[in-house]
Each structure stands twice: as C-alpha cells, then as structure tokens.
Amino acid sequence: MEMENHSPSNSNTLKIGLVVLLGALGLLGYLYYGSQNENADLQKLLGGSVEELEKIKAQLEQDKKRLKADSNFSTKKYEGKIAEYEAFLLQKDEDILKLKEENGLLNSQNLTLQTEKEQVITQNKSLSYAKDSLNSKVSEVSSQNEDLRRKVNVGSALKAVSVQVVGLTSKGKEKEGELKNKRIDQLKVSYILPSNPLTERNNKEVYMRVLDPNGAVLNDMARGGVLNFANQEIGYSTKQSVPYTNDDQRVDMFYKKEA
C-alpha cells in the first residue's frame, strides 16, 4: 500500500517539475527573443534580462539535479529533453557573453562619439572666432578702401585753370574788359584742363554757371539745369562734353544770351 501511495506522489512531483521546467524555459525564451527586439537599449537589457536569465539558469540546474536524484525518474525517457535544455542554456551563455561584448563595443563607440563631439564643438568655436576676426578685418579694409576711394576721387578731379572770359558781338568780334550787355551776343569762356595722372582719358562733363548782377544763376531749362554735387543741388547755365586728352588741353565754351 505504501508503494502504491508513493508512486502517484513521485508522478505528481515529476509532472510538477516538468511544468516548472517548461514554464521556466518559456520565460527564458520570451526574455531572449524580447532582448533581440530591444538591441537599442543593451545597457538596460543587461541590467535586467541578463540577471533574470542567470537566475533561471541556476534554477533549472537545481531542478535537473533534483529530478535525476529521484529514484523513480526515467533518465532515458527524458534525456533528450534534458540535452535540449542543456544546449539551450549553453546557447544562452554564449548570447549573454555576446551581449556583454556588444555592450562594451557600444560603450567604446559612445566614448569615441563623445570625443568627436567635443572636437567638433571646439572646431566650431575656433571657426566662429576666425569668422569674427575675418569680419572685423573685412570691415576695416572696406573702411580703408572707402577712404582711399574718396582720396582718389578728389585727386582725379579736374579743375579748370587759366580761365579767360570775352564777349562776342553778333559778328563774332571779341570784346575784352568790362562787357556791356547790349553790345555782346554771347560769352566765350576759354580755360585749360590740366593733365592729371589719376584721371582717365574719356569724356568729361564740364558745367558753367553764369551769374546776373544780383548773383543769381542764369538758368533756362533748354540749356541749363540742376546738378547734384556733394549732396547739394547746384544750378548751372550750360554744360559741355569734353573729350579729355590729359595733355593740358585748352577748351572753349560759349554761352549765348537769351534773345
């Protein structure tokens, strides 16, 4: 009677052991395949799942030893399953080692990336300083160029010299000295445009202003106009385009009085 009571007990123990073993195997598989889908977070995986795998592995080893120690346990019947479990546990050992190696590689890569990031930040700061320095130099050079341009413009400006004014009668005879309005038909202004090495040889616009006795500029819209010079509007009586030859040339301009 004791043997009959003992046999069902051993059978139940064996079933319970197999259920626990298969349940642990299922949990182990779930943790493993779950870890494969979460490679992006290896550090967290190693901190949790790897510890669970190691705990389950130890529990399975204990269950295996306990089942083998049971006198009614059939090794031949379940040795195939045990071999599979052992192969599975061996694979888990290799996977754990591989995960640790990959984690170490990721740590190394993270360190390299951090170093490269710091280098890029340093290079960006250097480039920023260089850019600011370059902008400052460009501004300084622009200011110097503008100052030089003003000096060149002043230096290249032409100023009429040896100006002579005579009156011409309607017959073309010249009247020098004090001129009377009734006796002259037009004014003849002669001057010299001096040579200047800074001045280009091209057409120059020469403006002439004729003043009345009250100091006002004689200006009719047919011949005269208004010149914008140095941000000021200056009226003129007539103008003439002169081909500048840069050889102290003499130029004549004429202003015919209004009828």
Summary of the structure (lengths in Angstrom):
residues: 259
radius of gyration: 54.5
end to end distance: 158.0
largest distance: 166.5
contacts: 594
relative contact order: 0.07
helix: 58%
strand: 19%
